[in-house]
Amino acid sequence: MRRLCLAAFALGLTVAAALPAAAQKTSVDWDHSITDFSKYQTYTWVKPVRPTSNPLMDQRIVAAIDAQLAAKGLQKAASGGNLLVTYSAGVRRETSAVVTGMGGWRMGGGMGRVDPVTENKGTLVVDLADGQGKSLIWRGVATDTLSDNPDKNSKKIDKAVTKMFNGYPPKAK
């Protein structure tokens, strides 16, 4: 019984330690000197700074951003928009360790194993610039662990872009 409790405790610690790593992180920042974002009614796409290596994912990113901008009441323009929109995407490999097994650390014995885990962390940056001055006025950033399943990644893109644009237009402080 004691071993079963220790094994359950070790499993619980492993799961609890993995939960924060699975959480999607988003943040937004903006030019605080701009107090009226309502003057931006149209937007034009600019070639992505760093597109993905998969054109299908690029299409999904653009579609997700288009949907959020349309939901905010902005109209897409072929050229001359009040806002210039672009994005940048990147992937980095992260390696961590997962400890499994059970042990008697209080008694100095036990069995355990440390396994390396490699994950791909994706970062998506969305930039909105003033159409006249070309200066950056708003930025959204999202980071999440990527899947080998493109459908799951598409859902993560939609969720990330939605979370980002919850912060647009920025609320005055």
C-alpha positions in Angstrom: 0.0 0.0 0.0 2.8 2.4 0.9 4.5 1.8 -2.5 1.2 2.4 -4.3 0.8 5.7 -2.5 4.4 6.7 -3.3 3.9 5.8 -6.9 0.7 7.8 -7.1 2.4 10.8 -5.4 5.3 10.6 -7.9 2.9 10.4 -10.8 0.9 13.4 -9.4 4.1 15.5 -9.2 5.1 14.6 -12.7 1.7 15.6 -14.1 1.6 18.8 -12.0 5.0 19.8 -13.2 4.0 19.2 -16.9 0.8 21.4 -16.7 2.4 24.8 -16.7 4.5 23.8 -19.7 1.3 22.9 -21.7 -0.3 26.3 -21.2 -0.4 28.7 -24.0 1.1 32.1 -23.3 0.0 35.3 -24.9 0.8 39.0 -24.4 0.1 42.3 -26.0 1.9 45.6 -26.1 1.1 48.9 -27.8 2.2 52.5 -28.3 0.8 54.2 -25.2 0.9 57.6 -26.8 -2.0 56.5 -29.1 -5.2 57.1 -27.2 -7.7 56.6 -30.0 -7.5 53.3 -31.9 -10.9 53.9 -33.5 -9.3 56.0 -36.2 -8.0 52.7 -37.6 -10.8 51.4 -39.8 -9.0 49.6 -42.6 -5.9 47.4 -42.9 -3.5 46.2 -45.6 -1.3 43.1 -45.4 2.4 43.4 -45.6 4.6 40.5 -46.5 5.3 38.4 -43.4 8.6 39.2 -41.6 9.3 35.5 -41.0 6.7 33.1 -42.5 6.4 29.5 -41.5 8.0 26.8 -43.6 4.5 25.5 -44.4 2.4 27.7 -46.7 -0.7 26.0 -45.4 0.0 27.2 -41.9 0.7 30.7 -43.3 -2.8 30.7 -44.8 -4.3 29.6 -41.5 -2.5 32.4 -39.6 -3.6 35.0 -42.1 -7.2 33.7 -42.0 -7.2 33.7 -38.2 -5.9 37.3 -38.1 -8.4 38.4 -40.8 -11.2 36.9 -38.8 -10.2 38.8 -35.6 -9.7 42.1 -37.4 -13.1 41.7 -39.1 -14.7 40.9 -35.7 -13.2 44.2 -34.5 -14.9 46.1 -37.4 -11.9 46.6 -39.6 -12.1 46.4 -43.3 -9.4 44.7 -45.4 -8.0 46.9 -48.2 -5.8 45.8 -51.0 -3.6 48.9 -50.4 -3.6 52.1 -48.5 -5.1 50.8 -45.2 -4.9 52.8 -42.0 -3.1 49.8 -40.5 -0.3 47.6 -41.9 -0.5 44.0 -40.7 2.2 41.4 -40.7 3.3 38.5 -38.6 6.4 36.5 -37.8 6.5 32.8 -36.8 9.3 30.7 -35.3 9.9 27.3 -33.9 12.6 26.3 -31.4 13.3 22.9 -29.9 13.3 22.6 -26.1 14.6 19.6 -24.2 13.6 18.9 -20.7 13.7 15.8 -18.4 10.9 13.7 -17.1 11.6 11.6 -14.0 9.6 8.4 -13.6 9.6 5.6 -11.2 9.1 5.3 -7.5 11.5 5.5 -4.8 12.2 5.5 -1.1 14.0 8.8 -1.0 13.4 8.8 2.8 15.0 5.4 3.1 17.8 6.0 0.5 16.6 3.4 -2.0 14.2 3.1 -4.9 14.2 3.0 -8.7 13.8 5.8 -11.1 14.5 6.9 -14.6 15.2 10.2 -16.2 14.0 10.5 -19.8 14.7 13.5 -22.1 11.7 15.1 -23.7 12.1 17.3 -26.8 9.3 19.6 -27.8 8.8 22.1 -30.5 7.8 25.5 -29.1 6.1 27.8 -31.6 6.0 31.6 -31.3 3.6 33.8 -33.3 4.1 37.6 -33.4 1.4 39.8 -34.9 2.4 43.4 -35.6 0.0 46.3 -36.5 1.7 49.5 -37.8 0.3 52.9 -38.6 -0.4 53.1 -42.3 1.0 56.6 -42.7 3.9 56.8 -40.3 4.8 53.1 -40.6 5.5 52.9 -36.9 4.6 49.9 -34.8 1.5 50.7 -32.8 0.4 47.2 -31.5 2.0 43.8 -31.0 0.6 40.5 -29.9 2.8 37.5 -29.0 1.8 33.9 -28.4 3.9 30.9 -27.5 2.8 27.3 -27.3 4.0 23.7 -27.7 3.4 22.5 -31.3 1.9 19.2 -32.2 2.7 16.8 -35.0 -0.9 17.1 -35.9 -1.7 20.0 -38.3 -5.3 20.2 -37.1 -4.3 20.6 -33.5 -1.8 23.4 -34.5 -4.6 25.1 -36.5 -6.8 25.1 -33.4 -3.9 26.5 -31.4 -3.4 29.3 -33.9 -7.0 30.2 -33.8 -7.0 30.2 -30.0 -3.8 32.2 -29.8 -4.9 34.9 -32.2 -8.3 35.2 -30.5 -6.5 35.6 -27.1 -4.2 38.2 -28.6 -7.0 40.3 -30.1 -8.9 40.3 -26.9 -6.3 43.0 -26.2 -7.2 45.1 -29.3 -8.1 47.9 -29.2 -6.1 48.4 -26.0 -8.1 49.8 -23.0 -6.9 53.1 -21.7 -5.1 52.9 -18.4 
